[in-house]
């Protein structure tokens, strides 16, 4: 069973729809094919914390991405 990978566009669409309040979380999940509400909660947490750079990060160990960007080695 592999990880679901969502595009940056999908993440932004979900955040906009959630912020508008016009759709419920369940409706957003159905519309975008998201299987777990915790995924939406994570994106909303990133948005509120101004960590929007995470929307473009690949799935997996996020620390490696940040270290590589900063020139730091594990």
FIKOLZA-1660 file (N, C-alpha, C; in steps of 0.1 Angstrom, whole numbers, plus 5000, padded with zeros to 4 digits):
% residues 74
   i   px   py   pz ch aa at
   1 5008 4988 5000  A  X  N
   1 5000 5000 5000  A  X CA
   1 5009 5012 5000  A  X  C
   2 5008 5020 4989  A  X  N
   2 5017 5032 4988  A  X CA
   2 5011 5045 4994  A  X  C
   3 5019 5055 4995  A  X  N
   3 5014 5068 5000  A  X CA
   3 5006 5075 4988  A  X  C
   4 4996 5082 4992  A  X  N
   4 4990 5091 4983  A  X CA
   4 4998 5103 4981  A  X  C
   5 5000 5108 4969  A  X  N
   5 5007 5120 4967  A  X CA
   5 4998 5130 4960  A  X  C
   6 4996 5142 4967  A  X  N
   6 4987 5152 4962  A  X CA
   6 4995 5164 4956  A  X  C
   7 4991 5169 4946  A  X  N
   7 4998 5181 4939  A  X CA
   7 4996 5193 4948  A  X  C
   8 5005 5202 4946  A  X  N
   8 5005 5215 4952  A  X CA
   8 4991 5222 4949  A  X  C
   9 4987 5221 4937  A  X  N
   9 4974 5227 4933  A  X CA
   9 4962 5221 4941  A  X  C
  10 4963 5208 4944  A  X  N
  10 4952 5202 4952  A  X CA
  10 4953 5207 4966  A  X  C
  11 4965 5208 4972  A  X  N
  11 4966 5213 4985  A  X CA
  11 4961 5227 4987  A  X  C
  12 4964 5236 4977  A  X  N
  12 4959 5250 4978  A  X CA
  12 4944 5250 4976  A  X  C
  13 4939 5242 4967  A  X  N
  13 4924 5242 4965  A  X CA
  13 4917 5238 4978  A  X  C
  14 4923 5227 4985  A  X  N
  14 4917 5223 4997  A  X CA
  14 4917 5234 5008  A  X  C
  15 4928 5240 5009  A  X  N
  15 4929 5251 5019  A  X CA
  15 4919 5262 5016  A  X  C
  16 4918 5266 5003  A  X  N
  16 4909 5277 5000  A  X CA
  16 4895 5273 5003  A  X  C
  17 4891 5261 4999  A  X  N
  17 4877 5256 5002  A  X CA
  17 4874 5255 5017  A  X  C
  18 4884 5250 5024  A  X  N
  18 4882 5249 5039  A  X CA
  18 4881 5263 5045  A  X  C
  19 4889 5273 5041  A  X  N
  19 4888 5286 5046  A  X CA
  19 4875 5293 5042  A  X  C
  20 4870 5290 5031  A  X  N
  20 4857 5296 5026  A  X CA
  20 4845 5292 5035  A  X  C
  21 4846 5280 5040  A  X  N
  21 4836 5274 5049  A  X CA
  21 4823 5270 5041  A  X  C
  22 4824 5270 5028  A  X  N
  22 4812 5266 5020  A  X CA
  22 4811 5251 5019  A  X  C
  23 4822 5243 5021  A  X  N
  23 4821 5229 5020  A  X CA
  23 4825 5223 5033  A  X  C
  24 4820 5212 5037  A  X  N
  24 4824 5204 5049  A  X CA
  24 4837 5197 5046  A  X  C
  25 4844 5193 5056  A  X  N
  25 4856 5185 5054  A  X CA
  25 4853 5172 5046  A  X  C
  26 4842 5166 5049  A  X  N
  26 4838 5154 5041  A  X CA
  26 4836 5157 5027  A  X  C
  27 4829 5167 5024  A  X  N
  27 4827 5171 5010  A  X CA
  27 4840 5174 5002  A  X  C
  28 4849 5181 5009  A  X  N
  28 4862 5184 5003  A  X CA
  28 4870 5171 5001  A  X  C
  29 4869 5161 5010  A  X  N
  29 4876 5149 5009  A  X CA
  29 4870 5141 4997  A  X  C
  30 4857 5141 4995  A  X  N
  30 4851 5134 4984  A  X CA
  30 4855 5141 4971  A  X  C
  31 4854 5154 4970  A  X  N
  31 4857 5161 4958  A  X CA
  31 4871 5159 4953  A  X  C
  32 4881 5158 4962  A  X  N
  32 4895 5157 4959  A  X CA
  32 4901 5143 4960  A  X  C
  33 4893 5133 4965  A  X  N
  33 4898 5120 4966  A  X CA
  33 4908 5118 4978  A  X  C
  34 4906 5126 4988  A  X  N
  34 4914 5125 5000  A  X CA
  34 4908 5115 5009  A  X  C
  35 4916 5105 5014  A  X  N
  35 4911 5094 5022  A  X CA
  35 4911 5096 5037  A  X  C
  36 4918 5106 5042  A  X  N
  36 4919 5108 5056  A  X CA
  36 4918 5123 5060  A  X  C
  37 4909 5126 5069  A  X  N
  37 4908 5140 5073  A  X CA
  37 4920 5146 5079  A  X  C
  38 4929 5138 5085  A  X  N
  38 4941 5143 5091  A  X CA
  38 4950 5149 5080  A  X  C
  39 4949 5145 5068  A  X  N
  39 4957 5151 5057  A  X CA
  39 4953 5166 5056  A  X  C
  40 4940 5168 5056  A  X  N
  40 4935 5182 5055  A  X CA
  40 4939 5190 5067  A  X  C
  41 4938 5184 5079  A  X  N
  41 4943 5191 5091  A  X CA
  41 4958 5195 5090  A  X  C
  42 4966 5186 5085  A  X  N
  42 4980 5189 5083  A  X CA
  42 4982 5201 5074  A  X  C
  43 4976 5201 5063  A  X  N
  43 4977 5212 5053  A  X CA
  43 4973 5225 5059  A  X  C
  44 4962 5225 5067  A  X  N
  44 4957 5237 5073  A  X CA
  44 4967 5241 5084  A  X  C
  45 4973 5232 5091  A  X  N
  45 4983 5236 5102  A  X CA
  45 4995 5242 5095  A  X  C
  46 4999 5237 5084  A  X  N
  46 5010 5243 5076  A  X CA
  46 5007 5257 5072  A  X  C
  47 4995 5258 5067  A  X  N
  47 4990 5272 5062  A  X CA
  47 4990 5282 5073  A  X  C
  48 4984 5278 5084  A  X  N
  48 4983 5287 5096  A  X CA
  48 4997 5291 5102  A  X  C
  49 5006 5281 5101  A  X  N
  49 5020 5284 5106  A  X CA
  49 5029 5291 5096  A  X  C
  50 5023 5294 5084  A  X  N
  50 5030 5301 5073  A  X CA
  50 5042 5292 5068  A  X  C
  51 5039 5279 5068  A  X  N
  51 5049 5269 5063  A  X CA
  51 5044 5264 5049  A  X  C
  52 5040 5273 5041  A  X  N
  52 5035 5270 5028  A  X CA
  52 5045 5264 5018  A  X  C
  53 5058 5265 5021  A  X  N
  53 5068 5259 5013  A  X CA
  53 5067 5244 5014  A  X  C
  54 5060 5239 5024  A  X  N
  54 5058 5224 5025  A  X CA
  54 5049 5219 5015  A  X  C
  55 5040 5227 5009  A  X  N
  55 5031 5223 4999  A  X CA
  55 5038 5217 4986  A  X  C
  56 5050 5222 4984  A  X  N
  56 5058 5218 4972  A  X CA
  56 5068 5207 4975  A  X  C
  57 5069 5203 4988  A  X  N
  57 5079 5193 4991  A  X CA
  57 5075 5179 4987  A  X  C
  58 5084 5171 4983  A  X  N
  58 5080 5157 4979  A  X CA
  58 5076 5149 4992  A  X  C
  59 5069 5139 4990  A  X  N
  59 5065 5130 5001  A  X CA
  59 5077 5123 5007  A  X  C
  60 5077 5120 5019  A  X  N
  60 5088 5113 5025  A  X CA
  60 5094 5120 5037  A  X  C
  61 5107 5117 5039  A  X  N
  61 5114 5124 5051  A  X CA
  61 5116 5138 5048  A  X  C
  62 5109 5147 5053  A  X  N
  62 5109 5161 5051  A  X CA
  62 5123 5167 5055  A  X  C
  63 5129 5162 5066  A  X  N
  63 5141 5168 5071  A  X CA
  63 5152 5167 5061  A  X  C
  64 5153 5157 5053  A  X  N
  64 5163 5155 5042  A  X CA
  64 5162 5167 5032  A  X  C
  65 5149 5170 5028  A  X  N
  65 5147 5181 5019  A  X CA
  65 5152 5194 5025  A  X  C
  66 5149 5197 5037  A  X  N
  66 5153 5209 5043  A  X CA
  66 5168 5209 5045  A  X  C
  67 5175 5198 5049  A  X  N
  67 5189 5198 5050  A  X CA
  67 5196 5200 5037  A  X  C
  68 5191 5193 5027  A  X  N
  68 5197 5194 5014  A  X CA
  68 5196 5209 5009  A  X  C
  69 5185 5215 5011  A  X  N
  69 5183 5229 5007  A  X CA
  69 5192 5238 5014  A  X  C
  70 5195 5236 5027  A  X  N
  70 5203 5244 5035  A  X CA
  70 5218 5240 5034  A  X  C
  71 5221 5229 5027  A  X  N
  71 5235 5225 5025  A  X CA
  71 5240 5217 5037  A  X  C
  72 5232 5212 5045  A  X  N
  72 5236 5204 5057  A  X CA
  72 5235 5190 5053  A  X  C
  73 5245 5182 5058  A  X  N
  73 5245 5168 5056  A  X CA
  73 5241 5160 5069  A  X  C
  74 5235 5149 5067  A  X  N
  74 5230 5140 5078  A  X CA
  74 5242 5133 5084  A  X  C
% end
